[in-house]
Amino acid sequence: QRQKEKWEEEEEEERRKLPPVYAEPKSKDFNFFLIMGTYPVIHIFWVEDDQILASSMSHHSFSAQRGRLNMQSSDNEEDVYGGAWCAETEEKDHWFQVDARREVQFTALITQGRESEKHEDFVSSYFVAFSNDSREWTVLHDGYAEWLFYGNVDKDTPVMTQFAWPIVARYIRILPQSWNGSLCMRLEVMACSLPNSYNSENEVNRPDDLDFKHHNYKEMRQLMKVVNEECPNITRIYNIGKSTKGLKMYAMEISDNPGEHETGEPEFRYSAGVHGNEVLGRELLLLLMQFLCKEYNGDNPRVRRLVDSVRIHLVPSLNPDAYELAYEMGSEMGNWALGHWTEEGYDIFQNFPDLSSILWGAEDRGWVPRVVPNHHIPLPENYLSSNGSVKTRAIISWMERTPFVLGANFQGGEKIVAYPFDMQRPTKTGGLDRRGDQRLHQMNEETWARIQRQNEGAMRETADEAMFRWLAMTYAHSHLTMTENHRGSCHADDVSHGQGIINRASWKPVVGSMNDFSYLHTNCFEISIFLGCDKFPHESELPQEWENNREALLAFIEQVHRGIKGVVRDLEGKPIANATVSVEGIKHDIKAASTGDYWRLLNPGEYKVTARAGGYSPQTRLCMVGYEVSATPCSFTLTKSNWDRINEIITLSKRPIRLISKSPRVTPPNKRRSRLQLMRLKNRREKMMRIKKLKEQMTSTPVTTTTPLAPTTTVMATESTTSSWFDAWFEEDSISTTPSSTGAELKESEPTPDYSFEYKIDDF
């Protein structure tokens, strides 16, 4: 009860902070959606290609099947995938037809112009006709004349036309009467099932007791609260940051022990809504929350195994501000770009630091891994001071404080799974240099195309290419329709050749992507899952989309256990944080978590694995990865080494030597010898003098009473010297007992100069 009251207080506080929105009531929309809410809706993205016909087409790339709402053209507009249906001639007797395969209640049309960067083609007015047998047609009229509907005023903005009353029929035809440019259009047909009609093959009975609808911010938050109340022992709600407008980016944690990281339990994440108008991923994650909660309470063994062995994080909306904008326009009225960017104008997915250029530049200079590591590359110094997105910085902070192992982000507009690298490595002469990607942004399309041709054989693969391909194929082949390529992809030929996966750099390269950053800055292997051509499908499609993705969602989470895992400890059994784990033959290392545990995703095989940590001797083990469901245990125990002391000595030994000048040295006052040192030196000199006198007395040569002092000599450090410096300093010849060359006598009380300890090891 306390938690519920806290949620309500926070909700009320956020509601007060939001600016007021004033809008005119739309009576037509109200009546329309009242009808639409009664029965399931059939619209054109549901129907098969053979249900769509047209009187003609101007080119094979502008067939009737290309007339679906929000259809996008390929980059080459002369390709077989155009951005609309276009008639062959500019005449008023052309038509576009949809067969519902049974009688339905037609309620509205949504029209759009041709998707093109060069042409401004759209239909500005049209008639609508209906039929039950496709032979006899009745044009809709108001009792006095045929009803002329007004269409588009530009090529991008969808325009909805509602009928005054539902029309019961099987076929519907659109008869264009006026247009701008060429006769081209895209459209969507809205219809309701009759109360007593049978279900068609296009409709899906809802298999699970889940909430199949689109949820705005408030409804999403309420649904997460309901799931948390149903499964309080395995769920926790937290937020990873706030948007520009103050909306929180909520995350749902699902684990047997929510709220803390357990040693040996990997961390997994699904995120969606990085583009606000690509909404299917958001709803799939909300459905997954409900499904895991209900199945866990129902003792589903597979779900219980997942929840007990993995800490799962689900983030339905990384760009809540943009979603609210797209949601306000609705499923069909939003265009291809509405809500794609943040309030500041950033594409969050491409707003991360470009660490790929840093890695590749270091590799070209031979700095990897001695100067620049091949993993956990630090953030550029100028990134935190740059004008990046607030949401992006919050996501980075979330990535850094949680030791994620595996993850995926959901997007839309295509149906394919893309894996890193997302950025293509440019050639040394035509791409990035030390100035970063400045030249890349200054290139025009022709120059960029030329560089792409030059880079046809350039490296796009990560060091874990085989692992990434397996992860991508796991989702694509578990999905019910992702590998169906009989219709090609959404806007071009099937680039995956029936596999449903592709390397992003070889398809649509981008700079500073979330996937590349995740791989190079953290331990997490992340891929992008494009869920379908329709970015904002109608909520009546959600049951079918859930069926298409349910198995893939679970199978991909299970891949977090593929490879090896273990704990890095010292001899006392204490975990060693941030230890580096390397695999021979794979030039990409990972780091252990703060609790000493690590996970390394690997395909089945035999690997030499080495663990390293500062102040410890490295240890290498042979680890076997099998085909079992769980990861292979491979722990390490490191012993402390003397490398810290050795490195300290090496550092000291590299200090430069200070050569002794030829001029008489004067010992600084702060380096005067102590009284004990002077006494010892005096005794040594007296002893040497007595020995010398004794030798002279033993010879037959008369001994003089006065002995001239020998000239004072200065010890010079030269490269030819072979004895150590202290032997040279105390040589017998170096002890001055005669007058110096200057004529002055050396007083025994005068201190002897010290030798300089500043020397280079290379000088000896």
KAMO-V847852 format. One record per residue. PSI is psi in degrees with one decimal (999 if undefined). Layout:
psi->PSI
psi->PSI
This chain:
psi->-40.5
psi->-40.7
psi->-39.1
psi->-42.9
psi->-36.9
psi->-43.2
psi->-43.6
psi->-37.1
psi->-43.6
psi->-39.5
psi->-42.8
psi->-36.8
psi->-41.7
psi->-35.6
psi->-36.9
psi->-32.5
psi->-28.0
psi->140.9
psi->148.3
psi->144.3
psi->123.4
psi->127.3
psi->145.2
psi->139.9
psi->139.4
psi->96.3
psi->-36.7
psi->-44.7
psi->-38.8
psi->-47.6
psi->-38.8
psi->-50.5
psi->-21.1
psi->-40.8
psi->-43.9
psi->-28.2
psi->-10.4
psi->-42.8
psi->161.5
psi->151.5
psi->136.9
psi->128.6
psi->173.7
psi->-23.5
psi->-15.2
psi->-36.8
psi->155.3
psi->167.5
psi->-35.8
psi->-5.0
psi->-4.9
psi->126.4
psi->161.2
psi->160.0
psi->-31.1
psi->177.8
psi->142.3
psi->-26.7
psi->155.5
psi->-16.4
psi->-5.5
psi->46.2
psi->172.8
psi->-31.3
psi->-15.6
psi->7.5
psi->17.4
psi->149.8
psi->138.1
psi->16.8
psi->135.5
psi->145.4
psi->161.8
psi->170.0
psi->-36.5
psi->109.9
psi->-11.7
psi->3.9
psi->178.3
psi->-4.1
psi->89.8
psi->175.5
psi->23.7
psi->173.4
psi->133.4
psi->133.4
psi->160.1
psi->-44.1
psi->161.1
psi->71.9
psi->159.3
psi->-2.2
psi->10.4
psi->155.2
psi->158.5
psi->128.3
psi->145.0
psi->133.0
psi->117.3
psi->-7.6
psi->1.1
psi->168.1
psi->131.7
psi->174.0
psi->104.5
psi->130.1
psi->-26.4
psi->164.4
psi->146.4
psi->123.8
psi->159.8
psi->156.9
psi->-170.5
psi->134.9
psi->111.4
psi->145.0
psi->-17.9
psi->-31.6
psi->150.7
psi->76.4
psi->127.4
psi->157.2
psi->128.9
psi->-19.1
psi->155.1
psi->159.5
psi->162.9
psi->132.0
psi->154.0
psi->156.9
psi->157.8
psi->-13.2
psi->1.6
psi->7.4
psi->-47.8
psi->124.2
psi->143.0
psi->119.3
psi->133.1
psi->130.3
psi->166.3
psi->14.5
psi->-18.3
psi->-39.2
psi->165.0
psi->139.6
psi->114.8
psi->117.9
psi->139.6
psi->133.7
psi->-123.0
psi->157.7
psi->-5.3
psi->176.8
psi->-14.3
psi->-37.6
psi->122.9
psi->142.2
psi->124.4
psi->133.1
psi->118.1
psi->142.0
psi->150.1
psi->-28.9
psi->152.3
psi->140.5
psi->120.6
psi->118.5
psi->173.2
psi->-36.8
psi->149.8
psi->137.8
psi->142.9
psi->128.3
psi->94.2
psi->139.0
psi->-29.2
psi->153.4
psi->163.0
psi->132.4
psi->-124.8
psi->161.8
psi->90.5
psi->145.6
psi->157.6
psi->147.1
psi->167.3
psi->136.5
psi->126.7
psi->130.6
psi->158.0
psi->147.7
psi->148.7
psi->150.2
psi->-38.6
psi->13.6
psi->156.9
psi->160.9
psi->136.9
psi->171.7
psi->-13.1
psi->-14.3
psi->149.5
psi->129.1
psi->136.0
psi->114.6
psi->-29.5
psi->155.5
psi->70.1
psi->167.0
psi->93.1
psi->89.9
psi->166.5
psi->135.8
psi->126.2
psi->-173.8
psi->-47.6
psi->-41.9
psi->-36.1
psi->-45.1
psi->-40.2
psi->-40.6
psi->-41.0
psi->-36.9
psi->-40.1
psi->-43.7
psi->-40.9
psi->-36.8
psi->-31.9
psi->-32.7
psi->65.1
psi->-22.1
psi->-14.0
psi->2.4
psi->153.6
psi->137.1
psi->131.5
psi->169.2
psi->147.2
psi->-0.4
psi->-179.6
psi->152.9
psi->-179.0
psi->-35.8
psi->6.4
psi->5.7
psi->136.3
psi->144.2
psi->93.4
psi->145.5
psi->145.0
psi->121.0
psi->131.0
psi->115.2
psi->161.0
psi->-17.0
psi->70.2
psi->145.8
psi->-14.1
psi->152.6
psi->128.7
psi->133.9
psi->126.0
psi->-5.0
psi->117.5
psi->157.6
psi->134.4
psi->148.6
psi->142.0
psi->132.9
psi->149.3
psi->173.1
psi->20.2
psi->-29.3
psi->121.0
psi->-26.6
psi->1.3
psi->92.6
psi->-11.5
psi->-39.7
psi->-37.8
psi->-47.4
psi->-33.9
psi->-37.8
psi->-36.5
psi->-37.7
psi->-37.5
psi->-38.0
psi->-49.6
psi->-42.7
psi->-47.7
psi->-39.5
psi->-49.5
psi->-42.7
psi->-32.3
psi->-43.9
psi->-25.6
psi->10.0
psi->38.0
psi->118.1
psi->-37.4
psi->-44.4
psi->-40.8
psi->-39.1
psi->-39.8
psi->-49.0
psi->-36.1
psi->-22.4
psi->-7.7
psi->141.0
psi->105.3
psi->131.4
psi->126.8
psi->120.7
psi->102.2
psi->-29.1
psi->105.8
psi->-8.9
psi->66.8
psi->-31.6
psi->-47.2
psi->-34.5
psi->-41.6
psi->-35.1
psi->-45.4
psi->-38.2
psi->-36.0
psi->-34.7
psi->-24.1
psi->174.6
psi->-40.2
psi->-22.2
psi->-15.3
psi->139.4
psi->-173.1
psi->-27.8
psi->-11.0
psi->118.0
psi->9.7
psi->-37.7
psi->168.7
psi->176.5
psi->-29.8
psi->-5.3
psi->17.8
psi->145.1
psi->107.5
psi->-39.5
psi->-29.4
psi->20.9
psi->14.1
psi->158.9
psi->141.6
psi->89.9
psi->-17.8
psi->-43.7
psi->-36.4
psi->-45.4
psi->-46.8
psi->-37.2
psi->-38.9
psi->-36.8
psi->-40.2
psi->-29.6
psi->-0.8
psi->28.4
psi->-3.2
psi->129.5
psi->14.7
psi->-42.9
psi->-47.3
psi->126.2
psi->162.0
psi->11.6
psi->159.9
psi->47.7
psi->127.4
psi->159.6
psi->143.5
psi->147.4
psi->-32.2
psi->0.4
psi->-46.4
psi->-25.3
psi->-4.8
psi->170.5
psi->58.8
psi->174.2
psi->143.1
psi->-39.4
psi->-39.6
psi->-42.6
psi->-36.4
psi->-38.9
psi->-41.4
psi->-45.0
psi->-40.7
psi->-41.5
psi->-39.0
psi->-31.1
psi->-4.6
psi->125.0
psi->69.1
psi->145.0
psi->-39.6
psi->148.1
psi->170.1
psi->145.8
psi->140.5
psi->133.9
psi->-172.0
psi->179.2
psi->-11.9
psi->172.2
psi->89.7
psi->160.4
psi->124.2
psi->137.4
psi->157.6
psi->163.5
psi->143.1
psi->-17.6
psi->137.1
psi->136.1
psi->115.2
psi->161.0
psi->161.5
psi->-28.0
psi->-22.2
psi->3.1
psi->-130.9
psi->147.1
psi->-158.9
psi->-15.9
psi->14.0
psi->-140.0
psi->25.9
psi->-42.6
psi->-32.5
psi->-41.1
psi->-19.0
psi->-5.0
psi->143.5
psi->176.9
psi->-37.6
psi->-43.8
psi->-42.1
psi->-40.0
psi->-38.6
psi->-41.3
psi->-37.8
psi->-39.3
psi->-38.6
psi->-33.4
psi->19.2
psi->-36.3
psi->12.9
psi->158.8
psi->121.0
psi->-5.3
psi->143.0
psi->171.5
psi->-18.5
psi->40.3
psi->-46.1
psi->-38.6
psi->-42.2
psi->-38.8
psi->-39.2
psi->-44.8
psi->-43.7
psi->-41.4
psi->-30.7
psi->-45.4
psi->-46.8
psi->-41.2
psi->-15.1
psi->-19.5
psi->144.1
psi->-26.9
psi->0.3
psi->-27.4
psi->4.7
psi->113.9
psi->18.3
psi->-20.1
psi->9.9
psi->-170.0
psi->-168.0
psi->-35.7
psi->4.8
psi->-170.9
psi->161.6
psi->101.9
psi->-16.1
psi->-6.3
psi->43.5
psi->-0.4
psi->-24.3
psi->7.7
psi->158.3
psi->150.5
psi->122.1
psi->-36.7
psi->-29.6
psi->-3.9
psi->-73.0
psi->82.0
psi->143.1
psi->158.2
psi->136.7
psi->43.0
psi->161.3
psi->-37.3
psi->-46.9
psi->-41.8
psi->-43.1
psi->-39.0
psi->-38.5
psi->-17.6
psi->-21.4
psi->-175.8
psi->-7.4
psi->130.7
psi->116.3
psi->142.4
psi->166.2
psi->131.5
psi->112.2
psi->116.8
psi->-17.3
psi->168.5
psi->-35.6
psi->114.5
psi->-33.3
psi->75.0
psi->153.6
psi->148.8
psi->-19.2
psi->-16.8
psi->-12.2
psi->-39.2
psi->-42.5
psi->-41.4
psi->-35.1
psi->-42.1
psi->-38.7
psi->-33.1
psi->-12.6
psi->-50.9
psi->-39.1
psi->-38.8
psi->-42.5
psi->-42.2
psi->-36.6
psi->-38.1
psi->-37.7
psi->-20.1
psi->-9.5
psi->-17.6
psi->7.4
psi->115.8
psi->-139.7
psi->158.9
psi->162.6
psi->-171.7
psi->137.5
psi->118.1
psi->167.9
psi->-174.8
psi->-22.8
psi->0.9
psi->6.9
psi->137.2
psi->145.1
psi->112.8
psi->146.9
psi->26.2
psi->145.7
psi->131.0
psi->120.1
psi->146.0
psi->125.2
psi->129.7
psi->-9.9
psi->111.2
psi->55.4
psi->113.2
psi->168.3
psi->170.7
psi->145.9
psi->155.9
psi->177.8
psi->-21.1
psi->8.0
psi->-9.1
psi->152.5
psi->162.0
psi->132.9
psi->113.5
psi->124.1
psi->148.6
psi->161.5
psi->138.3
psi->-171.5
psi->129.3
psi->142.1
psi->116.4
psi->133.8
psi->134.4
psi->134.1
psi->150.3
psi->149.7
psi->130.1
psi->4.6
psi->150.4
psi->135.9
psi->154.6
psi->137.4
psi->135.8
psi->154.3
psi->115.9
psi->132.2
psi->128.4
psi->119.8
psi->-162.9
psi->13.8
psi->163.8
psi->-35.3
psi->158.9
psi->153.8
psi->126.1
psi->134.5
psi->83.8
psi->165.5
psi->144.4
psi->113.4
psi->142.2
psi->146.7
psi->146.9
psi->169.3
psi->19.0
psi->-29.5
psi->-45.1
psi->-38.0
psi->-43.9
psi->-34.3
psi->-42.9
psi->-41.8
psi->-38.8
psi->-42.9
psi->-37.4
psi->-13.6
psi->9.5
psi->141.2
psi->146.4
psi->143.1
psi->108.3
psi->145.9
psi->129.2
psi->161.4
psi->-22.1
psi->153.3
psi->131.9
psi->140.1
psi->119.1
psi->126.9
psi->152.5
psi->-34.8
psi->-4.6
psi->21.2
psi->146.7
psi->150.9
psi->166.0
psi->-38.0
psi->-39.1
psi->-39.7
psi->-39.0
psi->-42.4
psi->-41.1
psi->-37.6
psi->-44.1
psi->-38.8
psi->-41.5
psi->-41.8
psi->-38.7
psi->-43.4
psi->-36.1
psi->-41.5
psi->-40.4
psi->-39.8
psi->-40.8
psi->-38.3
psi->-40.3
psi->-40.2
psi->-34.2
psi->-29.5
psi->-13.0
psi->161.0
psi->-15.0
psi->133.1
psi->142.4
psi->126.2
psi->151.8
psi->-23.8
psi->132.5
psi->120.2
psi->142.7
psi->137.5
psi->154.2
psi->144.3
psi->131.4
psi->149.7
psi->126.4
psi->125.0
psi->135.5
psi->108.7
psi->165.0
psi->-20.0
psi->-10.7
psi->128.9
psi->-22.4
psi->162.2
psi->160.0
psi->-31.1
psi->-27.1
psi->-42.0
psi->-35.3
psi->-36.1
psi->24.1
psi->150.6
psi->-39.3
psi->-21.0
psi->-6.0
psi->112.2
psi->120.8
psi->2.9
psi->166.9
psi->146.0
psi->167.8
psi->-16.7
psi->-5.5
psi->-9.3
psi->147.2
psi->140.7
psi->118.3
psi->135.6
psi->-22.7
psi->-10.3
psi->131.0
psi->147.9
psi->137.4
psi->145.7
psi->157.6
psi->142.3
psi->132.9
psi->-1.8
psi->101.4
psi->164.7
psi->137.4
psi->-26.0
psi->-14.5
psi->-6.9
psi->999
